Amino acid sequence: MNTWKQKLLTNWHLMRVVRMGLGVMMVVMAIQSKDWTIGLFSSFFFYQAITDTGCCGSSGCDTPSLRKERSTYKDATPIEYEEIK
């Protein structure tokens, strides 16, 4: 249970706050207009804000850092080139 508490209370950045704000705004709209489809969309934004995930999941669209790429290239054998005239 400690990890959920840490996940909820730490690492709040701008996009996470925006998702939470959209979720709250859409819930208010759903209650005022009595429309359950807006309520479903708001639950999607609430889920993203609470779990700190985006549309691609947790780091689904993240690119690998350069350090990881360099370490794989160091282990590779050197390429030999042949000049063609």
C-alpha positions in Angstrom: 0.0 0.0 0.0 3.0 2.3 0.6 3.8 2.3 -3.2 0.3 3.5 -4.1 0.6 6.3 -1.6 4.0 7.3 -2.9 2.7 7.2 -6.5 -0.3 9.4 -5.7 1.6 12.0 -3.6 4.9 12.4 -5.6 6.0 13.4 -9.0 3.2 15.8 -9.9 4.1 17.6 -13.1 2.2 19.9 -15.4 0.7 17.3 -17.6 -0.5 15.3 -14.6 -2.2 18.4 -13.2 -3.8 19.1 -16.5 -5.3 15.6 -16.8 -6.7 15.9 -13.2 -8.2 19.3 -14.0 -9.8 17.9 -17.2 -11.2 15.0 -15.2 -12.7 17.3 -12.6 -14.1 19.7 -15.2 -15.7 16.8 -17.2 -17.2 15.3 -14.1 -18.9 18.6 -13.3 -20.1 18.9 -16.9 -21.5 15.3 -16.7 -23.4 16.0 -13.5 -24.8 19.2 -14.8 -25.9 17.8 -18.1 -26.8 14.4 -16.7 -24.8 12.8 -19.5 -23.0 9.5 -18.6 -20.8 9.5 -21.7 -18.9 12.6 -20.5 -18.6 10.8 -17.2 -16.8 7.9 -18.9 -14.4 10.2 -20.6 -13.7 11.9 -17.3 -12.9 8.6 -15.7 -10.3 8.0 -18.4 -8.5 11.3 -17.5 -8.8 10.6 -13.7 -7.2 7.2 -14.3 -4.3 8.8 -16.2 -3.8 11.4 -13.5 -3.9 9.0 -10.6 -1.6 6.4 -12.2 0.7 8.9 -13.9 0.3 7.3 -17.3 -0.3 8.8 -20.7 -2.0 7.5 -23.8 0.9 5.1 -24.5 1.1 3.6 -21.0 4.0 4.1 -18.7 6.9 5.3 -20.9 5.5 3.6 -23.9 6.6 6.4 -26.3 9.8 7.0 -24.5 13.0 6.8 -26.5 16.1 5.1 -25.1 18.8 7.3 -23.7 22.1 7.7 -25.5 24.1 5.9 -22.8 22.3 2.7 -23.5 22.9 3.0 -27.2 26.6 3.7 -26.8 27.1 0.7 -24.5 25.6 -1.6 -27.1 27.8 -0.2 -29.9 31.0 -0.6 -27.8 30.5 -4.4 -27.7 30.1 -4.6 -31.5 33.0 -5.7 -33.7 34.6 -2.9 -35.8 33.4 -2.6 -39.4 35.9 -3.1 -42.2 35.5 -1.1 -45.4 36.8 -2.1 -48.8 37.4 0.7 -51.3 36.0 0.1 -54.8 37.5 1.9 -57.8 
